[in-house]
Each structure stands twice: as structure tokens, then as C-alpha cells.
Amino acid sequence: MRTLLWTTAGLLGAVLVTNVPAGAHHASAPFYDPEKQVEAVGTVTEFVFRNPHSFVYLDAPTANGDVVGWEVEMGTAVMMTRRGWTSDTIRAGDEIRVVGQPSRAPGTYGICCAELTRPDGSPIRP
């Protein structure tokens, strides 16, 4: 009985220890502000379709005419592939609209948890 108790406690401890880092890694709130939304409309410069995260990079003009380079963090290529995405779903030169949570890092232009559409609002679908 004592051995069973120690084995159960050990297994429970191992499960708790191994699950905590994975959950912490995938939390976006430390890096992106879930209380705010930001919008960028511009031209895709690159679509990086990979694990552990895919990225869309786009250049978007500001109200005063400057161009800002945005980095849009997306999901894993594995999960996106399961939903029909490929490395060709978005291409350099495509015009897109991105709405999502802004980066918390001052002076950066990052977006997470975003909805991507065409500038007219039509969805980007694989």
C-alpha cells in the first residue's frame, strides 16, 4: 500500500511539473495586451509557415504617411495545416487587414491572436 501511495504521488508530481512549462509558454498575455486591439492594413512582405509559430510580416502606412513593419504571430504550422493552410495561403505582395492584440513591448509593432482579412473585410481562407 505504501509503495502504491508513493508511486501515485510521484506520477502526479511528474504530471504537474511537466505540464506547467507548456502552459506558461503558450500564454500570450505576458507579451500581448488582451484588453486592447490594434489594426494594420498593408502589404505582406513575408509569410513564414513553421513551427513553433508562424509569422506574417507586413508593411502598413500610418496616418502621417510613414510605413511601419508589423510582425503578426500566428499558430503552429502543424495546427494551421490541419485547418487547410499552406505556405502559399498568404504570399508576399498580398494586401491584408490584421486586427488583434498589440505587443506590450514599447516601440514594437507586434500583433497576436489576430483575425486576418482582405482589406474589404472578406476572410482569408485556405
Long-range contacts (C-beta under 8 A, 24 or more apart in sequence): 28-101, 28-112, 28-113, 30-104, 31-103, 31-104, 31-105, 31-110, 31-112, 32-73, 32-100, 32-101, 32-102, 32-103, 32-104, 32-110, 32-111, 32-112, 32-113, 33-101, 33-102, 33-103, 33-104, 34-101, 34-113, 36-101, 36-102, 37-99, 37-100, 37-101, 37-102, 38-99, 38-100, 38-101, 38-102, 38-111, 39-97, 39-98, 39-99, 40-68, 40-70, 40-72, 40-97, 40-98, 40-109, 40-111, 41-95, 41-96, 41-97, 41-98, 41-119, 42-67, 42-68, 42-70, 42-95, 42-96, 43-93, 43-94, 43-95, 44-90, 44-91, 44-92, 44-93, 44-94, 44-95, 44-96, 45-69, 45-92, 46-92, 47-87, 47-89, 47-90, 47-91, 47-92, 49-77, 49-80, 49-85, 49-86, 49-87, 49-89, 50-77, 51-76, 51-77, 51-78, 52-76, 54-80, 56-90, 56-96, 56-98, 56-116, 58-96, 58-98, 68-109, 69-109, 70-98, 70-109, 70-110, 70-111, 71-108, 71-109, 71-110, 71-111, 72-98, 72-100, 72-110, 72-111, 72-112, 72-114, 72-116, 73-110, 73-111, 73-112, 74-114, 83-126, 84-125, 84-126, 85-126, 86-126, 89-124, 89-126, 90-116, 90-124, 95-119, 96-124, 97-121
